[in-house]
Amino acid sequence: MIDLKEISINSNYKKETGELINIANLAFKHWETYWTGFNSTYVCDEILKDFDNLNDFKFFVYGGFSSSQRSKIACFREDKIPEKDSLISNFPAKGIQIIGNFLFDNATQDDFRSLLIENGLTEQKVGDIWTIGDRGAQGIIDNLDIEFLNEKFFYLRDVKVKINIVGIDELQIPTGRLKKLINTVEASTRLDAIASAGFRISRTKIIERIENGMLRLNGSKVNKPTINLKIGDKLQLENKGFIEILNIEVTKRERWKVKLLRK
Protein backbone atom coordinates (compact mmCIF):
# COMPACT_ATOMS: atom_id res chain seq x y z
CA MET A 1 0.00 0.00 0.00
CA ILE A 2 1.07 3.61 -0.58
CA ASP A 3 2.12 5.74 2.39
CA LEU A 4 -0.11 8.84 2.26
CA LYS A 5 2.14 10.93 4.51
CA GLU A 6 5.26 10.27 2.46
CA ILE A 7 3.73 11.48 -0.81
CA SER A 8 1.43 14.28 0.34
CA ILE A 9 3.69 16.04 2.84
CA ASN A 10 4.97 18.55 0.24
CA SER A 11 1.89 18.56 -1.99
CA ASN A 12 -0.08 21.73 -2.65
CA TYR A 13 -3.10 19.51 -3.31
CA LYS A 14 -3.33 17.27 -0.26
CA LYS A 15 -7.03 16.42 -0.66
CA GLU A 16 -6.66 15.47 -4.33
CA THR A 17 -3.43 13.58 -3.66
CA GLY A 18 -5.11 11.66 -0.85
CA GLU A 19 -7.96 10.62 -3.15
CA LEU A 20 -5.51 9.40 -5.79
CA ILE A 21 -3.59 7.38 -3.21
CA ASN A 22 -6.83 5.77 -2.06
CA ILE A 23 -7.81 4.64 -5.56
CA ALA A 24 -4.24 3.52 -6.28
CA ASN A 25 -4.46 1.22 -3.27
CA LEU A 26 -7.76 -0.15 -4.61
CA ALA A 27 -6.31 -0.65 -8.09
CA PHE A 28 -3.33 -2.51 -6.64
CA LYS A 29 -5.50 -4.72 -4.45
CA HIS A 30 -8.27 -5.58 -6.94
CA TRP A 31 -6.40 -5.47 -10.28
CA GLU A 32 -9.03 -3.11 -11.69
CA THR A 33 -9.12 0.47 -13.03
CA TYR A 34 -10.37 3.13 -10.62
CA TRP A 35 -11.13 6.81 -11.27
CA THR A 36 -10.93 9.92 -9.10
CA GLY A 37 -13.59 12.60 -9.14
CA PHE A 38 -13.28 15.67 -11.37
CA ASN A 39 -10.53 18.18 -10.66
CA SER A 40 -8.83 20.85 -12.72
CA THR A 41 -6.84 19.17 -15.50
CA TYR A 42 -3.89 21.31 -14.46
CA VAL A 43 -4.18 20.00 -10.89
CA CYS A 44 -4.34 16.42 -12.18
CA ASP A 45 -1.10 16.93 -14.09
CA GLU A 46 0.57 18.60 -11.11
CA ILE A 47 -0.27 15.92 -8.54
CA LEU A 48 0.83 13.12 -10.89
CA LYS A 49 4.37 14.52 -10.72
CA ASP A 50 4.53 13.16 -7.17
CA PHE A 51 3.75 9.67 -8.47
CA ASP A 52 6.50 9.50 -11.12
CA ASN A 53 8.61 7.08 -9.10
CA LEU A 54 5.83 4.58 -8.41
CA ASN A 55 6.63 1.91 -10.96
CA ASP A 56 3.72 -0.33 -9.95
CA PHE A 57 1.09 2.12 -11.24
CA LYS A 58 0.08 3.88 -14.44
CA PHE A 59 -2.33 6.80 -14.82
CA PHE A 60 -4.56 8.35 -17.46
CA VAL A 61 -6.05 11.87 -17.35
CA TYR A 62 -9.31 12.45 -19.20
CA GLY A 63 -12.33 14.72 -18.91
CA GLY A 64 -14.68 13.58 -21.67
CA PHE A 65 -12.91 15.33 -24.57
CA SER A 66 -9.35 16.17 -25.48
CA SER A 67 -9.24 19.83 -24.39
CA SER A 68 -11.28 19.55 -21.17
CA GLN A 69 -10.39 21.91 -18.35
CA ARG A 70 -11.62 19.47 -15.67
CA SER A 71 -10.64 15.81 -15.69
CA LYS A 72 -10.58 12.57 -13.76
CA ILE A 73 -7.50 10.43 -13.20
CA ALA A 74 -7.69 6.71 -13.95
CA CYS A 75 -5.29 4.50 -12.02
CA PHE A 76 -4.37 0.90 -12.88
CA ARG A 77 -1.56 -1.54 -12.24
CA GLU A 78 1.50 -1.37 -14.45
CA ASP A 79 1.08 -5.07 -15.23
CA LYS A 80 -2.57 -4.67 -16.31
CA ILE A 81 -2.72 -1.59 -18.54
CA PRO A 82 -6.04 -1.14 -20.42
CA GLU A 83 -6.23 0.16 -23.98
CA LYS A 84 -6.73 3.91 -24.32
CA ASP A 85 -9.87 3.37 -26.39
CA SER A 86 -11.28 1.19 -23.61
CA LEU A 87 -10.59 3.87 -20.99
CA ILE A 88 -12.36 6.49 -23.11
CA SER A 89 -15.36 4.31 -23.97
CA ASN A 90 -15.76 3.33 -20.30
CA PHE A 91 -15.19 6.84 -18.96
CA PRO A 92 -17.48 7.10 -15.88
CA ALA A 93 -19.41 10.22 -16.85
CA LYS A 94 -22.51 11.41 -18.70
CA GLY A 95 -23.48 14.51 -20.64
CA ILE A 96 -25.89 17.06 -19.23
CA GLN A 97 -28.09 19.61 -20.97
CA ILE A 98 -29.47 22.61 -19.05
CA ILE A 99 -32.16 24.09 -21.25
CA GLY A 100 -33.68 27.53 -20.69
CA ASN A 101 -34.26 30.92 -22.28
CA PHE A 102 -31.48 33.28 -21.21
CA LEU A 103 -32.00 35.88 -23.92
CA PHE A 104 -32.84 38.57 -21.36
CA ASP A 105 -30.97 37.16 -18.36
CA ASN A 106 -27.44 36.10 -19.28
CA ALA A 107 -25.89 33.29 -17.27
CA THR A 108 -22.25 32.21 -17.00
CA GLN A 109 -20.54 28.85 -16.67
CA ASP A 110 -20.16 29.53 -12.96
CA ASP A 111 -23.92 30.17 -12.67
CA PHE A 112 -24.75 26.80 -14.22
CA ARG A 113 -22.12 25.03 -12.13
CA SER A 114 -23.56 26.58 -8.97
CA LEU A 115 -27.05 25.46 -10.01
CA LEU A 116 -25.90 21.84 -10.14
CA ILE A 117 -24.04 22.01 -6.85
CA GLU A 118 -26.93 23.74 -5.09
CA ASN A 119 -29.23 20.96 -6.27
CA GLY A 120 -27.33 17.95 -5.07
CA LEU A 121 -24.06 17.46 -6.95
CA THR A 122 -20.69 17.85 -5.28
CA GLU A 123 -17.95 19.87 -6.98
CA GLN A 124 -16.02 16.69 -7.83
CA LYS A 125 -19.03 15.30 -9.70
CA VAL A 126 -19.05 18.24 -12.12
CA GLY A 127 -16.66 18.36 -15.07
CA ASP A 128 -16.57 21.03 -17.78
CA ILE A 129 -19.62 23.28 -18.22
CA TRP A 130 -20.05 25.54 -21.26
CA THR A 131 -22.81 27.88 -22.38
CA ILE A 132 -24.84 27.34 -25.56
CA GLY A 133 -25.61 30.90 -26.62
CA ASP A 134 -28.77 32.12 -24.85
CA ARG A 135 -30.32 28.63 -24.76
CA GLY A 136 -28.62 27.35 -21.62
CA ALA A 137 -25.58 25.18 -21.13
CA GLN A 138 -24.11 21.73 -21.58
CA GLY A 139 -21.51 19.86 -19.63
CA ILE A 140 -20.11 16.62 -18.28
CA ILE A 141 -20.91 15.13 -14.89
CA ASP A 142 -20.17 11.95 -12.99
CA ASN A 143 -22.40 9.02 -13.95
CA LEU A 144 -23.29 7.86 -10.43
CA ASP A 145 -26.35 8.99 -8.45
CA ILE A 146 -27.49 11.58 -11.00
CA GLU A 147 -30.86 10.22 -12.11
CA PHE A 148 -32.65 12.54 -9.68
CA LEU A 149 -31.71 15.39 -12.05
CA ASN A 150 -32.95 13.84 -15.28
CA GLU A 151 -35.93 15.58 -16.91
CA LYS A 152 -36.43 17.75 -13.84
CA PHE A 153 -37.13 21.49 -13.73
CA PHE A 154 -35.19 24.01 -11.65
CA TYR A 155 -34.81 27.77 -11.49
CA LEU A 156 -31.64 29.70 -12.17
CA ARG A 157 -32.55 33.09 -10.79
CA ASP A 158 -35.90 33.77 -12.52
CA VAL A 159 -35.32 31.46 -15.48
CA LYS A 160 -36.97 28.03 -15.49
CA VAL A 161 -34.60 25.36 -16.82
CA LYS A 162 -34.95 21.69 -17.65
CA ILE A 163 -32.10 19.26 -17.11
CA ASN A 164 -31.59 16.24 -19.35
CA ILE A 165 -28.98 13.52 -18.87
CA VAL A 166 -27.57 12.40 -22.25
CA GLY A 167 -24.60 10.61 -23.72
CA ILE A 168 -21.38 12.57 -24.08
CA ASP A 169 -21.54 11.93 -27.83
CA GLU A 170 -24.78 13.97 -27.94
CA LEU A 171 -23.07 17.14 -26.71
CA GLN A 172 -21.75 20.05 -28.74
CA ILE A 173 -18.15 19.77 -27.55
CA PRO A 174 -16.48 23.22 -27.30
CA THR A 175 -13.43 24.10 -29.33
CA GLY A 176 -10.23 23.60 -27.37
CA ARG A 177 -8.27 26.58 -26.08
CA LEU A 178 -4.91 26.89 -27.82
CA LYS A 179 -1.76 27.83 -25.96
CA LYS A 180 -1.08 31.54 -26.35
CA LEU A 181 1.86 33.79 -25.53
CA ILE A 182 0.87 37.12 -24.00
CA ASN A 183 3.21 40.10 -23.64
CA THR A 184 2.02 42.90 -21.41
CA VAL A 185 3.48 45.94 -19.63
CA GLU A 186 2.15 46.62 -16.14
CA ALA A 187 2.74 49.22 -13.44
CA SER A 188 3.50 46.46 -10.94
CA THR A 189 3.88 42.69 -10.59
CA ARG A 190 0.82 42.48 -8.37
CA LEU A 191 -1.42 39.44 -8.68
CA ASP A 192 -4.47 41.45 -9.72
CA ALA A 193 -2.58 43.32 -12.46
CA ILE A 194 -1.04 40.26 -14.08
CA ALA A 195 -4.13 38.07 -13.68
CA SER A 196 -6.28 40.79 -15.23
CA ALA A 197 -3.98 41.04 -18.24
CA GLY A 198 -3.53 37.30 -18.65
CA PHE A 199 -7.15 36.21 -18.26
CA ARG A 200 -8.51 39.26 -20.11
CA ILE A 201 -10.78 40.20 -17.20
CA SER A 202 -11.23 43.70 -15.80
CA ARG A 203 -9.24 44.58 -12.69
CA THR A 204 -12.45 45.00 -10.67
CA LYS A 205 -13.75 41.54 -11.61
CA ILE A 206 -10.43 39.79 -11.05
CA ILE A 207 -10.08 41.37 -7.60
CA GLU A 208 -13.58 40.15 -6.74
CA ARG A 209 -12.70 36.63 -7.81
CA ILE A 210 -9.42 36.69 -5.90
CA GLU A 211 -11.11 37.88 -2.72
CA ASN A 212 -13.72 35.13 -3.11
CA GLY A 213 -11.00 32.47 -3.29
CA MET A 214 -11.63 31.58 -6.93
CA LEU A 215 -8.00 31.90 -8.05
CA ARG A 216 -5.10 29.60 -7.22
CA LEU A 217 -1.46 30.61 -7.13
CA ASN A 218 0.91 27.66 -7.51
CA GLY A 219 -1.88 25.36 -6.41
CA SER A 220 -3.02 27.26 -3.33
CA LYS A 221 -6.07 29.49 -3.04
CA VAL A 222 -5.20 33.14 -2.38
CA ASN A 223 -7.43 36.05 -1.44
CA LYS A 224 -5.00 38.97 -1.48
CA PRO A 225 -4.71 40.80 -4.82
CA THR A 226 -1.57 42.66 -3.69
CA ILE A 227 0.77 39.63 -3.74
CA ASN A 228 3.80 40.27 -6.00
CA LEU A 229 4.47 37.53 -8.54
CA LYS A 230 7.74 36.13 -9.90
CA ILE A 231 8.99 34.10 -12.86
CA GLY A 232 7.66 30.55 -12.77
CA ASP A 233 4.49 31.35 -10.84
CA LYS A 234 1.36 29.64 -12.14
CA LEU A 235 -2.17 30.98 -11.87
CA GLN A 236 -5.37 29.01 -12.29
CA LEU A 237 -8.85 30.52 -12.66
CA GLU A 238 -11.71 28.08 -13.07
CA ASN A 239 -13.29 28.10 -16.54
CA LYS A 240 -10.55 30.48 -17.70
CA GLY A 241 -7.60 28.11 -17.91
CA PHE A 242 -4.08 28.65 -16.62
CA ILE A 243 -1.30 31.22 -16.84
CA GLU A 244 2.42 30.68 -16.32
CA ILE A 245 4.81 33.62 -15.91
CA LEU A 246 7.70 33.03 -18.30
CA ASN A 247 9.62 36.27 -17.82
CA ILE A 248 9.55 39.62 -16.00
CA GLU A 249 11.76 42.58 -16.91
CA VAL A 250 11.95 46.18 -15.69
CA THR A 251 11.56 48.75 -18.48
CA LYS A 252 13.43 52.05 -18.78
CA ARG A 253 10.32 53.81 -17.47
CA GLU A 254 10.34 51.57 -14.39
CA ARG A 255 7.36 49.55 -15.43
CA TRP A 256 7.20 45.78 -15.73
CA LYS A 257 7.31 43.90 -19.02
CA VAL A 258 5.72 40.49 -18.41
CA LYS A 259 5.65 37.44 -20.71
CA LEU A 260 2.88 34.95 -20.02
CA LEU A 261 1.84 31.57 -21.38
CA ARG A 262 -1.90 31.01 -21.28
CA LYS A 263 -3.29 27.54 -21.76
Secondary structure, DSSP 8 states (H G I E B T S, - for coil): ---HHHHHTT-S-HHHHHHHHHHHHHHHHHSS-EE---EEHHHHHHHHGGGTT-TTEEEEEE-SSTT-SEEEEEEEETTS---HHHHHHT-SEEEEEEE---TTS---HHHHHHHHHHTT--GGGEEEEEE-TTSEEEEEEESSS-GGGTTEEEEETTEEEEEEEE-GGGS--------EEEEEEES--BHHHHHHHHHT--HHHHHHHHHTT-EEETTEE---TT-B--TT-EEEETTTEEEEEEEEEE-TTS-EEEEEEE-
